[in-house]
Amino acid sequence: SQTLQVPEEGWLVVVVRHAEKAQDDPRDPGLSDAGLARAAALAGRLRELSLAAAYATPFRRTQLTAQPSAAAQG
């Protein structure tokens, strides 16, 4: 996999679809075990970058996908 790099001048915008959802709630599911692992892997990929912000919709699956990356960056 390639290393993510911020251009010298400007921003790097990373857009990610929510990780694999669980079957726990038909209206607002959380993440499956695979989804939790993918969210953690995303945080690992982004750890070398300085995140300015993390945005997610109000849905649990999107919040849980973004949370490990945001938490790792404070």
C-alpha positions in Angstrom: 0.0 0.0 0.0 1.1 3.5 -0.7 2.1 6.0 2.0 -0.2 9.0 2.3 1.6 12.3 1.9 0.3 15.8 2.2 1.4 18.1 -0.7 3.9 20.8 0.3 1.3 23.5 -0.2 -2.3 22.5 0.5 -4.4 19.9 2.1 -4.8 16.2 1.7 -8.5 15.3 1.9 -9.2 11.6 2.7 -12.8 10.4 2.0 -13.7 7.1 3.5 -17.0 5.2 3.3 -18.1 3.7 6.6 -16.6 0.3 7.5 -18.5 -2.9 7.4 -21.7 -2.6 9.3 -23.1 -5.0 11.9 -26.6 -6.5 11.8 -27.4 -5.2 15.3 -29.9 -2.5 14.4 -31.7 -2.1 11.0 -32.0 1.7 11.4 -28.6 2.6 12.8 -26.2 -0.3 12.9 -22.8 -0.3 14.5 -19.8 -2.0 13.0 -19.1 -5.7 12.6 -15.8 -7.2 13.9 -14.4 -6.7 10.4 -15.6 -3.1 10.4 -14.0 -2.4 13.7 -10.7 -3.9 12.4 -10.9 -1.8 9.2 -11.5 1.4 11.3 -8.4 0.5 13.4 -6.4 -0.1 10.2 -7.5 3.3 8.9 -6.2 5.0 12.1 -2.9 3.2 11.5 -2.7 4.4 7.9 -3.4 8.0 9.0 -1.2 8.0 12.1 1.7 9.8 10.3 -0.5 12.6 9.2 -1.6 15.6 11.3 -5.4 15.5 11.1 -7.0 19.0 11.1 -10.5 17.5 11.4 -12.6 14.3 11.2 -16.1 14.6 9.9 -18.8 11.9 10.1 -22.6 11.8 9.7 -24.7 11.2 12.8 -25.0 7.5 12.0 -23.2 5.1 14.4 -21.4 3.3 11.6 -19.8 6.5 10.4 -19.0 7.7 13.9 -17.4 4.4 14.8 -15.4 4.4 11.5 -13.9 7.8 12.2 -13.5 7.5 16.0 -10.2 5.5 16.1 -8.5 8.0 13.8 -9.8 11.0 15.6 -8.9 9.6 19.1 -5.4 8.7 18.0 -4.9 12.3 17.0 -6.5 13.8 20.1 
